[in-house]
Amino acid sequence: MEITIAKSAGFCFGVRRAVKMAEDLAADGGGYTLGPLIHNRHELDRLSAMGVRAVKSAEELPEGARVLIRAHGVPEAVYDALRARGAEIRDATCPFVARIHGIVNAECEAGRQVVVMGDAAHPEVQGICGHCRDAVVFGSREELENWVLDPENREKSLSVVAQTTAHKENWERNVKFIKKQYTNAKIFDTICSATDVRQTEASQLAAESDAMLVLGDPMSSNTQKLAQIARERCGLVLCAENADGLDFSVLGRVRRLGITAGASTPEWIMKEVVNKMSEELKNIPEETMTEESFEELLEQSIKTLNTGDKVTGIVTRVTGGEVYVDLGVKQAAYVPVSEMSDDPAYKVEENVKVGDEIAAFVVRVNDVEGMIMLSKKKLDSIKGWDTVADAVESKETMEGVVTEDNKGGIVVMVKGVRVFVPASQTGLPKDADMTTLLKQTVKLRITEVNRARRRVVGSIRAVTADERRAKAEAIWNTIEIGNEYDGVVKSLTTYGAFVDIGGVDGMVHISELSWGRVRHPSEIVKVGDAVKVFVIGVDKEKKKISLGYRRAEDNPWTKFISQFQIGDTASVKVLKFMPFGAFAEVIPGVDGLIHISQIATTHVKKPDDVLTEGEVVDAKIVDIDMDRQKVSLSIRALLEGDEADAE
């Protein structure tokens, strides 16, 4: 016979935690539990013999009694009743259940309608409803649909949670239905990850087995669901509370047997079944285990891990805060999103999917809660140290994300390793604000690794210098007059601007910045501006490049001659005065001279006796010198023409 035991069989972490707290209570002199601690009468009998008795209500407790809240949780009103009797409260509410209490309370306070998918008679659901007002509970799709069809419920804003032991497939079907009916519904998938894993594993195991054995108390909701799931995939399903309730006679013809157990089934009952099964199997002729004994398989199913272990598992669930992983052990394992990556821009939903294999480092094992906290980034860091150390010798260019800045430099996370980059090696100008690099992905070279001091030093400047040299070489090999480049203004002087065209700096003289008058380059460009320039001169020996910025098509003289000719009248703006006349702007970039003799029909001693700077007047274009690009203007010609017309 080939026997396979579900890795998740037996106590879940919430039940394990509650039982441990009950044992501690017994060791402390005994006490009470409010209702049955878990749904397994054999375990309850054991705890009762140790001095931990169950009572139905707070009224049954003596004043000042020690009382343990069971894993299912209780309504808020029960806490009030216990405090009123002076009880010493020890709370064993499963952390997953306590999280639901917080959700429904917050959603209720926000004015939303709380919907619970689960068994209304189950103590966990009753406890959930006791932490909010007017919650509605649905155990079936039919109940849900009937409620939704009521017009009074159509306009409500729903917040939906699930009993932690709810059937995953039923939950998903109901959620799909709710989303179609309510576009503003908030869905909280609160099915316990251990429950989800247990049910999925039971379904897969049942499909691969000739028979399934489900161990657990009939009172246990999750045990009943396991049996239901097993029957959907397997023809023969045996259910038993303990070894006494198991009929071994039907196993003689079974070749593949799958075994699982409810979350409230203690290990001592599972071992009791192991011992009896081992004896019974001896009496079945020619039946042998294929690899290991039944007892060895059970021990494997309840094995634990230790802090510092390196593990590999399969992603079973992804939420906004955690990634749940099946490691093949009983404890539920998870990776907080903060422990997935050092990249501030990392998005778990884009990088991790259910079914992915993930390697991680065991950070903490909580035997009380049955939870294993993992860190992917810590394992990445361990592997990263070897990669980073090798990069010193190979001079390989690495890539990382800037996570911190300080007076001395910045910190870049590379392969999970903190790499310090001194300010002088960031590539930024002296006294520059290094916060501009935060959250940016940068390339750098590792220059020093000291494992003993856990110190790694890198240089961004070394990479950018190499890249700049390579680009400069490419430019000098291909540069020609007329070549155009996208550049960045690096610095300004009184006589022009220096522009980086990709590894090489060129000079744009102030006269090449604009067709108009420019007193300083800052009137046209600023440091850091992206500009398009073209080569107007190259001296490869002296490594000098002259660049042009103003474009021929923008030449104002070209625009002028396309608009005006000799004899035309133009409205001109008086710019400045000279002893021999006044200069006036015809169009931006083209000025004309109004000779003193052409300002008026009478004698003029000084131009500013007649004209005012900034004044706009009409003048006749009397001459255009194309070679020297000079324009002669006359106000007098227009005045004499007006007089002639008047005569």
Secondary structure, DSSP 8 states (H G I E B T S, - for coil): -EEEE-TT-S--HHHHHHHHHHHHHHHTT-EEEES-SSS-HHHHHHHHHHTEEEESSGGGS-TT-EEEE-TT---HHHHHHHHHTT-EEEE---HHHHHHHHHHHHHHHTT-EEEEES-TTSHHHHHHHTTSSS-EEESSHHHHHHHHHSGGGTT--EEEEE-TT--HHHHHHHHHHHHHH-TT-EE---S-HHHHHHHHHHHHHHHH-SEEEEES-TT-HHHHHHHHHHHHH-SEEEEESSGGG--GGGGGG-SEEEEEE-TT--HHHHHHHHHHHHHHHHTSTT---SSS-HHHHHHHHT----TT-EEEEEEEEE-SSEEEEE-SSSSEEEEEGGGT-S-TT--HHHH--TT-EEEEEEEEEETTTTEEEEEHHHHHHHHHHHHHHHHHHHT-EEEEEEEEE-SSEEEEEETTEEEEEEGGGSS--TT--GGGGTT-EEEEEEEEEETTTTEEEEEHHHHHHHHHHHHHHHHHHH--TT-EEEEEEEEEETTEEEEESSSSEEEEEGGGT-SS--SSGGGT--TT-EEEEEEEEEETTTTEEEEE-S-GGG-HHHHHHHH--TT-EEEEEEEEEETTEEEEEEETTEEEEEEGGGS-SS--S-GGGT--TT-EEEEEEEEEETTTTEEEEESHHHHHHHHHHH-
